């Protein structure tokens, strides 16, 4: 059975346009490096300029509204763009889509012009500010405080495991606005300019293939119009962010490069007069990883299709999220079993297979599955969505489903 997605002649013409742009605009030394640590200042500045150019073409955030700087394109366009950008190792957009969706749902029109438009145009980059040192993934127990001072707010607190590739122009996340209010009604959600007096950012030396930071806020002053939603609606606003982070938008073109490389390695690696794939145990381990990866792809694509068609999504994104977390660990183990010590060779080792992608993946899976909350929390959310928990919940509003955010 052929599971390949058929493309129309018009779509294939668009693919050629995207592929030609990548080939003409992305030199080999500016492609997305396998190891995050290989990004240079020249590389960073190159992509800040290119991302503005991509936004002007409507390809940076293809399906977001054109009136705010997005592409206004279809999910099919985004799928082709993702496919070709992955193929050409184009560096990802400088903002996580989760904040873009949050602003679309919760921001006023003035706030959309102030924050959303420059983000969609590639002119502003931002970081998520969620995890606290003592609270971890327990956002309902947030301790960092926001205190009114006239029309402004003074923010004090700290966060860890913050950051992304691009240096931020803005940091965003919840703060406790009312210590006397009940849980889920005691938070506000703020956009914090960078740099700003009282804000300190320090690099955290970590194992995973990304650079994370600790941030400290000491009476950081932000204007009143940097509060998204009401001053007691931070939990609800953050819920829209988390809905996206927990798989609620799906993925246009999920690709498991590590598993694809594993297949090539098993097929091509010489062993005992044949190849590794001649060994029935290796063959079984490899194909189980392939099936796992394909299953993950189908789940993520299903959610993406539902999202683009503005269908009610309650548990589907969470199913993909939990499966993706578990399957990525299973497949990391499969890589170790098939490739042995070769799975630990980094980008600088001679003879490293597949450019070292498997080594960066091993480091990521050693800890990165805690991003967006632990897998246990993801399972709890899923249990609540499918009705097998003591408590039940519905999905938070997203741009696909929201008609009002007044409650």
C-alpha angles and dihedrals in degrees: 000000000000113000094177115129111243117226127206123237089254091053092049089052088054089049090055090052092052094044092049091052091052093048093048099042108034115069118201095254091053097053120116104281122231091232119049090216090067093069110115129197088252090053092049095050092046091058096044087060094042092050091056088051091049090050090054088055091049093244102108095072100006103181099039117106115285093218089067097044101275125125099254088215131140130263088253090059091049091049091054092045091050092048094051095041091053090047091050095039094239113179113251124253116280096244130058109242089230093078092044090057091046092054092048090056103036111021124096118240090259091051091049089055091047099045114008099047097054090045093052090046091055092244096112129046126193146187132219115242109199118115118082122199094243102029102045109181094350096107092166087067094054114160105180106108138221118197125189117243108178108298091341135073128229113214124202128174144074141256137192138205090035128151150058137212099287122067106247131248088185139023119201138190147101130309130184107257099171120031090186096055122093122263114284090025100062103073140085127198116229140191108215119197119227123248102028132148113273095023117115124184122194129183117244115212104225141169097233122093095259138066114250130188142205115224129200126197119198111180092322107186119220128173120253093249089065089073109098112210122349125329089254097040100077093111091053092047091048088049090065089050092049092046088063094041091052093057101274094136096042121208130284095212114006110188128184101205092173093059092045089053090048090058091050091047094051091046097046106031110105114232133165094342093314135044134290090255090066087073107090093213092052089045092052094046092049095048092048087056091049092051091047091051093047091049089052091049093052093049093050093046092049091056091045091052091050091048094050090049092050093241124160108269116191112145104359096088091047092052089054091045096052093042092048093052093049097040093050090058092046091050093047087056090048089054090054092048094050102034099033114188090354087075088068098052110113131212093275098054119103113247094015110164120238094001093291097294091137092057094052088048092052090053092047094051091049089075116344095091086079089068112111090021127312123296089251089060090048089054092050091052091049092049090053092049095052094043103248097112129086087248129039133208141182128225118277117247117276132180086266095057111016121111097159138012100188098112 
